[in-house]
């Protein structure tokens, strides 16, 4: 399979911010971080990971998501940052079947990864353009077992109109940093993402966690009986 690296992989490499990253995400007074811990816990819960599950984690960062997994058959964690992984390693020692791949979350799919029961990702996919998100969803669908599910937690807006509204709202509050993040990064447009996922054959549900964060569950159509 041809390797496709996301356009902004190097821009959003957090090597230089790794040391301060965990302190940063704990600041839930920041609109970008509000609901962070609740969303991570929800992603792990909704992924329905069992001691036998093969799990693919996209954008593993400092291990804040994977440390919430009690046990699994195998965890494959993917991130571009070695400095973030150095921090994560200390948090996930209980997951003895974990392996790390240094790669962009798109280009990793060119490797022989096998099939997974669950794909999980938090606060990583918003670094992809809309076209790259669409490509990622297709790759995830291909790598999921028939009973599998992808569970995402990320920064999102309902649609492109709401994105413009949110930028203006935060500027009006004097919060230029949040407005700039919404403007410059690639927050999910929830309406488009759900349509793209459903077109592939996923059953999709979503839940809101803060003004700017949502969780999305995409289960394969063949797993509907399990999901009900």
N, C-alpha and C positions, 0 to 999 in steps of 0.2 A: 504494500500500500504506500502511496506517495505521502511523504512527510509534509504536513502543512502547519507552519508555525504562525501563531496569532501575531497580528501586526504590531501590537503594543507590549509584547511579552517582556522586552527589556526595560521599557519605561516603568512597568509595574512590578519589576523585580524589587522585593523589599529587603534586600541584603543590608542596605545602609540603615534601615529603620528597625532591624530585627531586635536589637537590644531593648528598645522602648515600645515595641509593638504591643505587648501584653498590658502594659500600663495604659496605653492609648485606648485599647478596646474596652477596658474596664470603666472608662469615663462615659457612662450612659447619659450624662447630661448633654453630651454632644449628639445632635440629631442623627448623625451618621451612625452612631454606636447604640442609640436607644433600642432596647429589646435584644441586644446581642446575645446574652447568655440564655434567655428564654428561647430564642430562635435556634441556637445550637442544640439545646436539649430536645426541642421538638423534632429537629431533623433526625437525630439518632433514634428517637422513639418511633417516628413514622417509617423509618427504613426497615423496621422489624428484623433487626440483625439477630441471628441465632448463633450458637457456638459452631455451627457448620457453614455459615454464610461466607461466600467470597465477596469482598467489598472493595470497590474502587473509590478512592477519595481524590477529588480534583481540587488542587490548591490547598494542600495540607498545612501550609504555614508553620506556626509554632506549636501545632498539635492540640489546639483548644477543642477541636471537634473530636478527633480520634481518641483523646483521653477519656471521653465520655462513653466509649464503647467498652462494655464489660468483657466480652470475648467474641471471637469470630474464627471461622476456619482459616481465612487469610485476609489480610488487609494490604492492598497496594496503594501507597500514598504517593501523590505526584505534586511536585512544586519546582519552580525555577530557582528558588533561593536556598543555597546551602547553609547560610547563617540562620535562617528560620528553622531549617531541619535540625541543626545542632541543638536548638532549644527544644524542639519537639521530641527528640530522641529521649530526653530525660523524663518526659511525661508519659510515654507509651511503652515503658518496659514490660508492663503486664501483658501486652499483645505480642506474644512470642513469635507469631506467624506473620508479622508485619515486615514488608520490604518497601524501600523508598526508591523512587525513580526521579532523578533530576531531569525535568523536561517541562516544556510548555504544555498546558492542558489540552491543546489541540494536537500538537505533534506527537504526543505519547501514544496516540491511537495507531500510529504507523508500526508500533511494536506488537509482537505476538503476546497479547495479554490474556487471551482466553475469554470465557464468559463469566458474568457476575450475577449474583443474586441482588445486589444493591449497588447503586452509584450515588455517592453523597458529595455535596459541595456547598461551602458557605463563603460568601463574600469574595468570590473569585471570578465568577462568570460575568460580572458587570465590567470586567476589563476587556471583554470581547465586543467587537462591533455587532450590530444586529445580524449581519450576514454570517459572521463567525459563530454567533449563538446558534443560528439555524443549522450550520454545519455540525456543531458540537452535539446538538440534540439528535441528529441523524446517526452520528457515530455512537452515541450512548445507547440509542435504541438497538443498534446492531450488536452491541456487546452485552446486552442484558439477556438473561435467561427468560424463557416464556413466562415464568412466575415473578419476574423481577420488577423492581421499581427504582426510579431516580428521584431523589429528594434534594431540593435546593433551598437554601436560605440566602437571601441577598437583598441588595438595594434595588428597589423597583418603584415605578409609578404606574398608574392605571393605563395611561396612553400618552401620546406625544403632546396633546393639549395640556394634560395635567403637568407634564414636565415643565412647560413654559410657565404655568401658574405657580408651581413650587419655587422656581427660580425667583420670580417676582415677590412671592411671599417672604422668602428668606432675606432678600435684599431690603424689603420694607421693614423687617425686624432688625436690620443692621448686621445680619449674619452673612457677611460676604463670603466667608470660607465655605459654608454649606452650599450657598448658591453657586459658587465656582465649581465645587465637586459635582453638583448635579449637571452643570453645563458642560464640563470638560470630560467627565467619565461617561460610561455607557450603561447607565442604569437601565434595567429591563423595562421595556414597555410591555406591561403584563398582558394586554389584549393581544398583541402580536405573538408573544412567546407562547401563550396558551393555544392560539390558533396553529402555530407551527408544530407544537407537540401533538395536538390532536390529529393533525394531518398525517403524522407518522404512524398513528395507531395507538397513542397513549390515551388513557382516561386521566383527566387532569383535575385536581382540586387545589385551592389556594387558601391561605390564611394570612391575615394582616397582623403584624407584630408592633409596628410603630408607624409614624408618619411616612417613613421612607423604606421600611423593610417588610418583606413578605416571605412566607414559605410556600413552596410549590411542590406538590407530589404528582409524579407522572408514572402511572402503573401501566404495564403492558395490557392490552385488551384481553389477553388470555388469562390474566390474573384477576379479572373482575369478581369472580366468585370469592376469591380470597379477600378482596378489598371490601366487600359488602358486610 
